[in-house]
Amino acid sequence: MFHPDTQFLIDHWTGLSRRGAVRAGIPDRASLEPDALGLRLPRAFIAERHGDDAVIRLAGTWIEGFHGEPLKDHAFLSVWRTASRPLVAAAMTQTVREARPVVIAALAGFLSAQIEIVLVPLRGPSGAVDRILGLYAPMATLSFAADEPRLLTARVSIGVGEAARPALSLAAVGGRRIA
């Protein structure tokens, strides 16, 4: 069972992805109305994907306050502990490749406060799937000492719902391999 805000974003994105004009199950960034997120907006971010990482283009005030600095143009992986980065990179790849939400269960601070971060893919202006909308959903009120590290520790990630894109497979036609 997910945090109610995590479930909200999953349901909202699923509704957008099922609209008639959507290609391959991934909605355009322009179809997202920020007002639909309501009070969750300060905990939302948009990142532009580049290979295994993404660059944060826009981060809500709660997120920037949590990390203690403006995050525009920061690598998304930079907000995670080094050991967590492979799992987070795999989660970003999974959300784009499978066209479905991915939730990362994470810990923050000395007290290991639980937080969920949901990632959903979006199409950018070029039509390429190069945007990720994310939302932080803390399980409790988070408060940190001034000297406490603000890096996240990823524990597990899970794809939610059915993959909208079929898995790639190899086939042979006339002895020639094709995808």
HUMOKA-V501744 format. One record per helix or strand of 2 or more residues. SS is the DSSP state (H for helix, E for strand). FROM is the first residue (numbers start at 1). TO is the last residue. Records with the same first field share a line. If there is no record, write none. Layout:
BEGIN
SS->FROM-TO  FROM-TO
END
This chain:
BEGIN
H->4-17  29-31  34-43  61-67  76-79  82-98
E->44-50  53-59  102-108  113-123  131-138  152-159  171-173  176-178
END
